[in-house]
Amino acid sequence: MLLKYCTEPCRTELDCKTREFPHKCSGTCGECMQGRIHKRCNEKCGVPLVCNHECPIPCRQACKPCTRPCQVKCAHSKCKKKCGEPCTPCMASCNRKCEHVRCSRVCGEICDVGPCKEKCPEVRKCGHPCVGFCGDPCPKLCRVCNREELTEIFFGTEDAEDAIFVQLKDCGDVIESSALERHLNGNENEIGYKKCPRCNTNISSTERFSHYIKQSIDDVIKAKEKSFGTASENEDMRSKLSEELSNLKEKCTYVSMACPSLKLTINTLLNRLQPVRSKRRQPINKVELNAIKSKTQTLSYIIQCFKDVQKIFKSDDASIEQLTMLLEVLLRSEDHVTHQEVNDLTMEIKRLQGIVQYDNIHKSTCFQNAITKSDILNLRDSIRNVLFNNSKYTDSLDDWIKPKLREFAFKVNPTLTIISDTERIEIVRAMELTKGHWYKCPNGHPYAIGECGGAMQTAKCFCGAQIGGTDHALLRDNALAGEMDGATRSAWPGHLYRD
């Protein structure tokens, strides 16, 4: 199809996470399939992460945890994890101690005593008194020798004669203590690391303000756990998704024969969910698991479209071509999905559902018998013009196509109707049969056998195919219709077919 080679810029406003300033699609008309499924947004996300770094990756459904080296450090060690992973608290003894106060807790816990408020008794090498606190490292500046630099106005309290200063270990800046404490105590509801008011460096190893620092780190760790997930949460979700995908793999056998990429997609996601056995590969996080969950749900909706159709699919069927296109989008990356992709896929799955139903009617024996009727052909053409149109599919088009498909099915054959799950349940309930009494003809049309559930006579389906069987043995080209009542075996306890 030549349309895929159209180079006209798309420029559609995408449904990015940055709602205030939506990004425009950078793809061409051909790359975006005439607006049906857009090219991924390649604009930088730029949203500030909880670690204060900007999200560097393109827009997606959710920002991934930061992959830079973690910035958290203390007097004993530096966190060796990635920035987006929850830190492991330091278990060494707390360094807050002097002749006046002593913390009895470990470094990673909130101190049980406040910082010492006594002035430092030390005398500098220059002979002048230290301008810091007892128990703190002595600031590098002297009130006499470095007066101009030390008392440079920043907060407005620097030139007071009784001002006491703190030198931040993280950046080396010397700042008046009371103003710095007010600064650190502000924005209590804001989650993020405490920062130097002068240079904006994260503060993580200055013991004097460890109660503020540790509280902020605790808040950040909790926020990281929401994004990254805890080990137990992630393992539970990984296990459930693996089970769901394995079940989907079993359900799609009859479709995957015509579309091998269906099982390939499921296997790709299953491989990504395999437990990490090597340090070369990062453990899967909650954001990635949520993306795989979204794709698993999409696969479930796709397979659901085919569940009512019991026919031999071919690779050139319109429904299989549509399915292949959807799977290509899902395989763009197994670890993430964008808002725009979710919206586009939702509409194209609705189109797929209509195409599958159309194929089922159009390729039936009943349609071949009614092909000369002009009203049926006109209705068929109007349905095709919507389902096989290259324009974007919408909810309003879907609302129009559903009754048209029902009308098409009824006109082809009054008994060939498209029924919903609710209607199917009501039909099975009305028949008052136990599981295993429903069968289907070679064309997939269901019928029921009462009493013991074994076939004792043959008859003709409305489509002309032979149904039933003799001596409790079903005709070879008939099959159990488990989709009607959920049965996995016939109610008749013997062999379904004659040996």
DRENTIMI-263056 format. One record per residue (C-alpha): x, y, z; residue in three letters. Coordinates in steps of 0.02 Angstrom, whole numbers, always signed. Layout:
BEGIN
SITE, X, Y, Z, Ala
...
//
This chain:
BEGIN
SITE, +0, +0, +0, Met
SITE, +75, +166, -57, Leu
SITE, -3, +263, +89, Leu
SITE, +135, +203, +205, Lys
SITE, +261, +301, +101, Tyr
SITE, +172, +469, +124, Cys
SITE, +302, +593, +192, Thr
SITE, +181, +732, +242, Glu
SITE, +218, +781, +425, Pro
SITE, +87, +718, +548, Cys
SITE, +100, +861, +677, Arg
SITE, -47, +795, +778, Thr
SITE, -47, +848, +961, Glu
SITE, -9, +689, +1057, Leu
SITE, -86, +633, +1220, Asp
SITE, +77, +653, +1316, Cys
SITE, +95, +653, +1504, Lys
SITE, +139, +839, +1493, Thr
SITE, -43, +890, +1472, Arg
SITE, -14, +1078, +1487, Glu
SITE, +101, +1081, +1338, Phe
SITE, +61, +931, +1227, Pro
SITE, +199, +879, +1109, His
SITE, +168, +868, +922, Lys
SITE, +195, +704, +831, Cys
SITE, +362, +700, +739, Ser
SITE, +309, +559, +623, Gly
SITE, +250, +567, +444, Thr
SITE, +76, +525, +383, Cys
SITE, +141, +356, +324, Gly
SITE, +234, +316, +486, Glu
SITE, +78, +356, +588, Cys
SITE, -36, +252, +474, Met
SITE, -140, +406, +431, Gln
SITE, -164, +444, +616, Gly
SITE, -221, +270, +666, Arg
SITE, -68, +231, +772, Ile
SITE, +55, +372, +797, His
SITE, +243, +362, +801, Lys
SITE, +309, +370, +979, Arg
SITE, +339, +543, +1051, Cys
SITE, +527, +575, +1048, Asn
SITE, +521, +738, +1147, Glu
SITE, +617, +736, +1311, Lys
SITE, +499, +712, +1458, Cys
SITE, +589, +834, +1574, Gly
SITE, +475, +801, +1724, Val
SITE, +572, +821, +1889, Pro
SITE, +595, +652, +1972, Leu
SITE, +589, +627, +2160, Val
SITE, +781, +624, +2162, Cys
SITE, +782, +802, +2088, Asn
SITE, +850, +742, +1920, His
SITE, +747, +778, +1765, Glu
SITE, +672, +629, +1675, Cys
SITE, +789, +613, +1524, Pro
SITE, +688, +488, +1422, Ile
SITE, +550, +522, +1293, Pro
SITE, +368, +535, +1350, Cys
SITE, +284, +375, +1407, Arg
SITE, +142, +317, +1519, Gln
SITE, +250, +338, +1675, Ala
SITE, +428, +397, +1707, Cys
SITE, +551, +257, +1739, Lys
SITE, +652, +262, +1900, Pro
SITE, +812, +365, +1880, Cys
SITE, +960, +262, +1818, Thr
SITE, +1098, +381, +1875, Arg
SITE, +1209, +332, +2024, Pro
SITE, +1121, +366, +2190, Cys
SITE, +1172, +529, +2276, Gln
SITE, +1136, +474, +2455, Val
SITE, +1289, +462, +2566, Lys
SITE, +1333, +476, +2750, Cys
SITE, +1492, +484, +2853, Ala
SITE, +1517, +297, +2833, His
SITE, +1471, +252, +2654, Ser
SITE, +1389, +301, +2490, Lys
SITE, +1237, +211, +2420, Cys
SITE, +1292, +99, +2276, Lys
SITE, +1119, +77, +2200, Lys
SITE, +1041, +168, +2054, Lys
SITE, +961, +334, +2098, Cys
SITE, +784, +268, +2070, Gly
SITE, +803, +115, +2182, Glu
SITE, +757, +125, +2367, Pro
SITE, +916, +147, +2472, Cys
SITE, +972, +26, +2607, Thr
SITE, +989, +123, +2773, Pro
SITE, +1164, +131, +2849, Cys
SITE, +1179, +19, +3003, Met
SITE, +1338, +96, +3076, Ala
SITE, +1330, +193, +3240, Ser
SITE, +1272, +373, +3224, Cys
SITE, +1412, +503, +3224, Asn
SITE, +1313, +633, +3323, Arg
SITE, +1412, +640, +3484, Lys
SITE, +1511, +763, +3588, Cys
SITE, +1536, +795, +3774, Glu
SITE, +1359, +865, +3785, His
SITE, +1249, +748, +3679, Val
SITE, +1261, +571, +3609, Arg
SITE, +1142, +481, +3490, Cys
SITE, +1114, +297, +3531, Ser
SITE, +1038, +248, +3365, Arg
SITE, +1113, +185, +3202, Val
SITE, +1158, +306, +3063, Cys
SITE, +1008, +263, +2954, Gly
SITE, +880, +305, +3090, Glu
SITE, +814, +474, +3148, Ile
SITE, +924, +532, +3294, Cys
SITE, +854, +518, +3471, Asp
SITE, +942, +680, +3525, Val
SITE, +955, +850, +3443, Gly
SITE, +1119, +929, +3387, Pro
SITE, +1231, +1011, +3517, Cys
SITE, +1194, +1197, +3535, Lys
SITE, +1354, +1244, +3625, Glu
SITE, +1485, +1348, +3536, Lys
SITE, +1641, +1258, +3479, Cys
SITE, +1780, +1281, +3609, Pro
SITE, +1918, +1259, +3479, Glu
SITE, +2041, +1397, +3434, Val
SITE, +2093, +1412, +3253, Arg
SITE, +2275, +1408, +3196, Lys
SITE, +2263, +1595, +3169, Cys
SITE, +2227, +1615, +3355, Gly
SITE, +2044, +1666, +3335, His
SITE, +1895, +1566, +3404, Pro
SITE, +1801, +1443, +3292, Cys
SITE, +1635, +1510, +3226, Val
SITE, +1550, +1339, +3227, Gly
SITE, +1460, +1224, +3349, Phe
SITE, +1530, +1096, +3470, Cys
SITE, +1536, +924, +3390, Gly
SITE, +1533, +994, +3212, Asp
SITE, +1683, +1005, +3094, Pro
SITE, +1758, +1179, +3115, Cys
SITE, +1708, +1296, +2971, Pro
SITE, +1851, +1347, +2856, Lys
SITE, +1818, +1535, +2876, Leu
SITE, +1871, +1646, +3021, Cys
SITE, +1764, +1791, +3087, Arg
SITE, +1919, +1901, +3090, Val
SITE, +2031, +1840, +2950, Cys
SITE, +1889, +1806, +2826, Asn
SITE, +1762, +1930, +2890, Arg
SITE, +1708, +2000, +2722, Glu
SITE, +1679, +1827, +2646, Glu
SITE, +1598, +1755, +2803, Leu
SITE, +1477, +1899, +2832, Thr
SITE, +1427, +1923, +2651, Glu
SITE, +1239, +1950, +2659, Ile
SITE, +1136, +1804, +2594, Phe
SITE, +998, +1774, +2722, Phe
SITE, +1027, +1938, +2816, Gly
SITE, +1088, +1862, +2980, Thr
SITE, +1271, +1837, +2932, Glu
SITE, +1340, +1999, +3008, Asp
SITE, +1271, +1972, +3184, Ala
SITE, +1414, +1966, +3311, Glu
SITE, +1344, +1809, +3394, Asp
SITE, +1308, +1719, +3229, Ala
SITE, +1364, +1537, +3226, Ile
SITE, +1404, +1454, +3060, Phe
SITE, +1397, +1279, +2986, Val
SITE, +1505, +1213, +2845, Gln
SITE, +1408, +1091, +2736, Leu
SITE, +1509, +933, +2703, Lys
SITE, +1423, +904, +2537, Asp
SITE, +1477, +1065, +2450, Cys
SITE, +1591, +1158, +2572, Gly
SITE, +1482, +1315, +2584, Asp
SITE, +1485, +1404, +2753, Val
SITE, +1311, +1467, +2802, Ile
SITE, +1238, +1553, +2956, Glu
SITE, +1156, +1415, +3060, Ser
SITE, +989, +1489, +3115, Ser
SITE, +943, +1546, +2939, Ala
SITE, +1000, +1379, +2866, Leu
SITE, +891, +1285, +2991, Glu
SITE, +739, +1389, +2944, Arg
SITE, +776, +1353, +2761, His
SITE, +787, +1165, +2792, Leu
SITE, +631, +1167, +2900, Asn
SITE, +529, +1250, +2763, Gly
SITE, +425, +1157, +2633, Asn
SITE, +387, +1012, +2751, Glu
SITE, +257, +942, +2631, Asn
SITE, +378, +939, +2485, Glu
SITE, +459, +770, +2448, Ile
SITE, +641, +781, +2396, Gly
SITE, +818, +793, +2460, Tyr
SITE, +870, +945, +2561, Lys
SITE, +977, +1065, +2461, Lys
SITE, +1110, +1195, +2494, Cys
SITE, +1026, +1365, +2476, Pro
SITE, +1181, +1437, +2391, Arg
SITE, +1231, +1307, +2261, Cys
SITE, +1079, +1189, +2260, Asn
SITE, +1187, +1036, +2301, Thr
SITE, +1096, +894, +2388, Asn
SITE, +1135, +888, +2575, Ile
SITE, +1154, +711, +2639, Ser
SITE, +1309, +698, +2750, Ser
SITE, +1307, +853, +2863, Thr
SITE, +1274, +776, +3035, Glu
SITE, +1210, +936, +3117, Arg
SITE, +1052, +933, +3012, Phe
SITE, +1037, +744, +3002, Ser
SITE, +860, +747, +3075, His
SITE, +801, +850, +2925, Tyr
SITE, +910, +752, +2804, Ile
SITE, +858, +580, +2866, Lys
SITE, +674, +627, +2865, Gln
SITE, +688, +690, +2686, Ser
SITE, +782, +531, +2635, Ile
SITE, +646, +424, +2718, Asp
SITE, +513, +519, +2620, Asp
SITE, +611, +497, +2458, Val
SITE, +635, +310, +2491, Ile
SITE, +447, +289, +2517, Lys
SITE, +416, +383, +2354, Ala
SITE, +546, +274, +2266, Lys
SITE, +459, +118, +2331, Glu
SITE, +296, +178, +2254, Lys
SITE, +384, +198, +2087, Ser
SITE, +512, +56, +2094, Phe
SITE, +408, -59, +2205, Gly
SITE, +468, -169, +2346, Thr
SITE, +550, -337, +2309, Ala
SITE, +399, -435, +2374, Ser
SITE, +272, -328, +2279, Glu
SITE, +369, -342, +2117, Asn
SITE, +393, -530, +2135, Glu
SITE, +207, -555, +2168, Asp
SITE, +160, -450, +2016, Met
SITE, +292, -535, +1907, Arg
SITE, +225, -707, +1954, Ser
SITE, +43, -659, +1919, Lys
SITE, +85, -582, +1750, Leu
SITE, +185, -737, +1700, Ser
SITE, +35, -846, +1742, Glu
SITE, -84, -733, +1644, Glu
SITE, +28, -732, +1491, Leu
SITE, +49, -922, +1498, Ser
SITE, -140, -940, +1502, Asn
SITE, -159, -822, +1354, Leu
SITE, -31, -925, +1259, Lys
SITE, -140, -1080, +1282, Glu
SITE, -298, -987, +1226, Lys
SITE, -226, -917, +1065, Cys
SITE, -164, -1078, +982, Thr
SITE, -293, -1078, +842, Tyr
SITE, -256, -895, +799, Val
SITE, -67, -903, +816, Ser
SITE, -57, -1037, +679, Met
SITE, -103, -900, +554, Ala
SITE, -12, -763, +651, Cys
SITE, +152, -828, +727, Pro
SITE, +195, -655, +793, Ser
SITE, +56, -675, +924, Leu
SITE, +151, -811, +1017, Lys
SITE, +314, -717, +983, Leu
SITE, +242, -564, +1072, Thr
SITE, +185, -668, +1221, Ile
SITE, +353, -757, +1231, Asn
SITE, +446, -591, +1224, Thr
SITE, +348, -527, +1374, Leu
SITE, +369, -693, +1466, Leu
SITE, +558, -686, +1439, Asn
SITE, +564, -509, +1510, Arg
SITE, +474, -574, +1665, Leu
SITE, +603, -709, +1698, Gln
SITE, +689, -690, +1868, Pro
SITE, +855, -596, +1862, Val
SITE, +999, -717, +1887, Arg
SITE, +1142, -601, +1837, Ser
SITE, +1200, -433, +1905, Lys
SITE, +1223, -374, +1726, Arg
SITE, +1036, -352, +1713, Arg
SITE, +937, -235, +1824, Gln
SITE, +790, -313, +1919, Pro
SITE, +623, -269, +1841, Ile
SITE, +536, -125, +1929, Asn
SITE, +355, -78, +1960, Lys
SITE, +345, +46, +1815, Val
SITE, +407, -87, +1692, Glu
SITE, +289, -216, +1768, Leu
SITE, +142, -96, +1748, Asn
SITE, +190, -73, +1564, Ala
SITE, +192, -263, +1540, Ile
SITE, +26, -273, +1633, Lys
SITE, -48, -146, +1512, Ser
SITE, +16, -248, +1364, Lys
SITE, -49, -410, +1441, Thr
SITE, -222, -332, +1457, Gln
SITE, -210, -274, +1276, Thr
SITE, -166, -451, +1220, Leu
SITE, -312, -518, +1321, Ser
SITE, -432, -397, +1233, Tyr
SITE, -359, -446, +1064, Ile
SITE, -378, -634, +1095, Ile
SITE, -554, -602, +1160, Gln
SITE, -599, -534, +987, Cys
SITE, -567, -707, +913, Phe
SITE, -644, -817, +1047, Lys
SITE, -818, -828, +968, Asp
SITE, -752, -870, +795, Val
SITE, -712, -1052, +767, Gln
SITE, -640, -1056, +591, Lys
SITE, -475, -1090, +507, Ile
SITE, -384, -925, +497, Phe
SITE, -267, -884, +354, Lys
SITE, -121, -764, +356, Ser
SITE, -202, -654, +223, Asp
SITE, -367, -634, +318, Asp
SITE, -407, -452, +353, Ala
SITE, -423, -491, +538, Ser
SITE, -249, -571, +543, Ile
SITE, -173, -423, +450, Glu
SITE, -250, -304, +578, Gln
SITE, -189, -416, +719, Leu
SITE, -11, -417, +649, Thr
SITE, -10, -228, +642, Met
SITE, -65, -215, +825, Leu
SITE, +69, -337, +881, Leu
SITE, +204, -236, +794, Glu
SITE, +154, -89, +905, Val
SITE, +159, -196, +1062, Leu
SITE, +334, -257, +1017, Leu
SITE, +406, -81, +1003, Arg
SITE, +472, -106, +1179, Ser
SITE, +417, -233, +1310, Glu
SITE, +459, -118, +1457, Asp
SITE, +355, +36, +1423, His
SITE, +203, +104, +1335, Val
SITE, +144, +282, +1301, Thr
SITE, -25, +362, +1336, His
SITE, -47, +390, +1150, Gln
SITE, -13, +206, +1111, Glu
SITE, -143, +151, +1239, Val
SITE, -274, +267, +1161, Asn
SITE, -230, +216, +982, Asp
SITE, -226, +30, +1021, Leu
SITE, -394, +40, +1111, Thr
SITE, -479, +107, +954, Met
SITE, -389, -13, +836, Glu
SITE, -440, -162, +945, Ile
SITE, -621, -105, +926, Lys
SITE, -592, -100, +738, Arg
SITE, -516, -276, +748, Leu
SITE, -671, -340, +839, Gln
SITE, -779, -274, +697, Gly
SITE, -665, -348, +563, Ile
SITE, -668, -520, +647, Val
SITE, -858, -517, +654, Gln
SITE, -868, -456, +474, Tyr
SITE, -750, -595, +415, Asp
SITE, -853, -725, +507, Asn
SITE, -1012, -671, +416, Ile
SITE, -933, -633, +248, His
SITE, -845, -801, +232, Lys
SITE, -992, -906, +291, Ser
SITE, -1086, -1024, +175, Thr
SITE, -1243, -923, +208, Cys
SITE, -1167, -766, +133, Phe
SITE, -1112, -860, -23, Gln
SITE, -1292, -915, -45, Asn
SITE, -1356, -736, -23, Ala
SITE, -1223, -647, -126, Ile
SITE, -1346, -600, -264, Thr
SITE, -1456, -494, -150, Lys
SITE, -1421, -310, -181, Ser
SITE, -1474, -249, -9, Asp
SITE, -1351, -369, +74, Ile
SITE, -1210, -315, -44, Leu
SITE, -1247, -131, -12, Asn
SITE, -1243, -161, +176, Leu
SITE, -1081, -258, +159, Arg
SITE, -1000, -116, +61, Asp
SITE, -1053, +16, +189, Ser
SITE, -976, -89, +328, Ile
SITE, -815, -115, +229, Arg
SITE, -801, +72, +197, Asn
SITE, -789, +101, +384, Val
SITE, -689, -50, +443, Leu
SITE, -561, -48, +303, Phe
SITE, -544, +140, +291, Asn
SITE, -369, +209, +322, Asn
SITE, -436, +350, +431, Ser
SITE, -432, +349, +621, Lys
SITE, -565, +240, +701, Tyr
SITE, -675, +327, +830, Thr
SITE, -805, +285, +962, Asp
SITE, -941, +362, +853, Ser
SITE, -892, +249, +707, Leu
SITE, -891, +100, +825, Asp
SITE, -1066, +145, +886, Asp
SITE, -1123, +150, +704, Trp
SITE, -1039, -14, +652, Ile
SITE, -1107, -127, +791, Lys
SITE, -1292, -122, +741, Pro
SITE, -1241, -131, +557, Lys
SITE, -1147, -294, +589, Leu
SITE, -1299, -364, +681, Arg
SITE, -1409, -315, +534, Glu
SITE, -1284, -392, +412, Phe
SITE, -1281, -555, +510, Ala
SITE, -1471, -562, +520, Phe
SITE, -1496, -526, +334, Lys
SITE, -1370, -659, +284, Val
SITE, -1461, -784, +394, Asn
SITE, -1586, -745, +534, Pro
SITE, -1503, -876, +644, Thr
SITE, -1327, -809, +614, Leu
SITE, -1324, -670, +742, Thr
SITE, -1185, -590, +842, Ile
SITE, -1221, -616, +1026, Ile
SITE, -1139, -540, +1178, Ser
SITE, -1070, -636, +1328, Asp
SITE, -1226, -588, +1427, Thr
SITE, -1340, -656, +1292, Glu
SITE, -1237, -817, +1280, Arg
SITE, -1253, -845, +1467, Ile
SITE, -1441, -819, +1458, Glu
SITE, -1457, -945, +1315, Ile
SITE, -1357, -1078, +1408, Val
SITE, -1456, -1046, +1568, Arg
SITE, -1622, -1060, +1474, Ala
SITE, -1573, -1231, +1404, Met
SITE, -1544, -1296, +1583, Glu
SITE, -1405, -1414, +1528, Leu
SITE, -1249, -1460, +1626, Thr
SITE, -1078, -1424, +1552, Lys
SITE, -1024, -1524, +1400, Gly
SITE, -1189, -1526, +1303, His
SITE, -1141, -1392, +1176, Trp
SITE, -1059, -1433, +1010, Tyr
SITE, -1027, -1342, +846, Lys
SITE, -1035, -1380, +661, Cys
SITE, -883, -1365, +544, Pro
SITE, -928, -1181, +518, Asn
SITE, -927, -1145, +705, Gly
SITE, -1115, -1134, +734, His
SITE, -1164, -1199, +906, Pro
SITE, -1299, -1327, +943, Tyr
SITE, -1347, -1428, +1097, Ala
SITE, -1374, -1615, +1127, Ile
SITE, -1488, -1658, +1273, Gly
SITE, -1504, -1810, +1386, Glu
SITE, -1332, -1893, +1408, Cys
SITE, -1245, -1770, +1291, Gly
SITE, -1191, -1906, +1169, Gly
SITE, -1237, -1891, +984, Ala
SITE, -1368, -2020, +930, Met
SITE, -1426, -1948, +763, Gln
SITE, -1370, -1831, +625, Thr
SITE, -1456, -1675, +562, Ala
SITE, -1419, -1521, +459, Lys
SITE, -1360, -1354, +528, Cys
SITE, -1446, -1200, +456, Phe
SITE, -1285, -1172, +355, Cys
SITE, -1307, -1341, +271, Gly
SITE, -1168, -1434, +364, Ala
SITE, -1199, -1604, +445, Gln
SITE, -1210, -1602, +635, Ile
SITE, -1228, -1733, +773, Gly
SITE, -1172, -1914, +753, Gly
SITE, -1221, -2093, +795, Thr
SITE, -1197, -2215, +939, Asp
SITE, -1134, -2074, +1054, His
SITE, -993, -2033, +931, Ala
SITE, -984, -1857, +859, Leu
SITE, -952, -1825, +674, Leu
SITE, -766, -1797, +644, Arg
SITE, -787, -1620, +578, Asp
SITE, -895, -1566, +727, Asn
SITE, -819, -1513, +893, Ala
SITE, -856, -1472, +1075, Leu
SITE, -914, -1289, +1093, Ala
SITE, -829, -1251, +1258, Gly
SITE, -847, -1065, +1226, Glu
SITE, -1034, -1081, +1260, Met
SITE, -1028, -1152, +1436, Asp
SITE, -843, -1163, +1481, Gly
SITE, -836, -1353, +1462, Ala
SITE, -670, -1438, +1427, Thr
SITE, -745, -1610, +1390, Arg
SITE, -908, -1684, +1331, Ser
SITE, -1046, -1731, +1454, Ala
SITE, -1043, -1904, +1373, Trp
SITE, -908, -1998, +1473, Pro
SITE, -849, -2105, +1326, Gly
SITE, -742, -2058, +1177, His
SITE, -802, -1903, +1084, Leu
SITE, -764, -1978, +912, Tyr
SITE, -771, -2155, +847, Arg
SITE, -599, -2239, +845, Asp
//
